[in-house]
Amino acid sequence: MNFCHQHNVTTKTKDNDKNFGIKITLPKGDTLTNILGSKWSKQHWYENEKERDSVYNKMKIRHGYYRVTDNPTQIIQKISR
């Protein structure tokens, strides 16, 4: 996926050097797959479990930008190499 503002994606070290990650996917049949494709996924990598777990917990919280009727459907899971 390309980013409009690449500076918003921070990378301090190469992802290959990081062993703890978060994988984001969409459930089968999700309407967003019409745009992103059925095999879309995104991985974010972190240097340690503590950092990964902290971000994971923040990602699981329903943030204030959703409308009351919106229900996010992305699947967020912890992964490691």
N, C-alpha and C positions, 0 to 999 in steps of 0.2 A: 504494500500500500504506500502510495506517495503522500507526502505531507506538504501542505501549502507553506507552512513555516517550519522548516527543518530545525531551526534553533529551539523549537519547543520540545524536541526529542533529545534528551540529554544522554550522552554516552561518555563516561569517564574512562572506561577501559573497554577492550573488545569483548563482545558477548561470549566469545569462545572461552574467555578466562573466567566466566561466571557459571556457577553450577546449580543455582537455585532459581527457579522460575515460576511464572504464572502463565498459563495458557488460556486464551479466551477463544471460545467457539460459539457457534449458534446452533440451537436445536434444529433437528430435521423438520423441514416445512416452515421455518421462520420466514416471514415475508421479506426480511432484509437480505436473504440469500438471493432474491431476484436482482439485487444490485451488486452484492459482494461475491456471489457465487456460492454453491453448496459446499465447497471445500475450503472456504475461508477460515483462517485462524490467525491469531497473533500471539507471539510469545514475548514476554518481558523478562529479562534475566538480571539477577542480583548476585552480589558477591558472597552473601551469607544468608542463612535461614531467618535470622532476626529481621533483617531488612526486607526480605521477601514477605515474611508473615505480617509485618507492619503494613506494607502496601496492600497485601491481600485483604486484610481486615478493613481497610479504608475503601477498597473496591466493592466490598460486599454491602456497604451501607448505601441505602437509597438516598441520593443527594437531592438537594433542593431544586434542581433544574427540571425535574420531572413534573408533569402535570399530575393531579390527583388520579386521573384515569389512566395514566401511563404505567405500564408494567414491564420493566426491562426483562429481556429473555435470554441475555447472553449467559453462557456457561463459563464459570471461572473456576479453574482448578490449579492446585499447586503441583509443580513438576520439579524434577531434579535430574541431573545427568549422572 
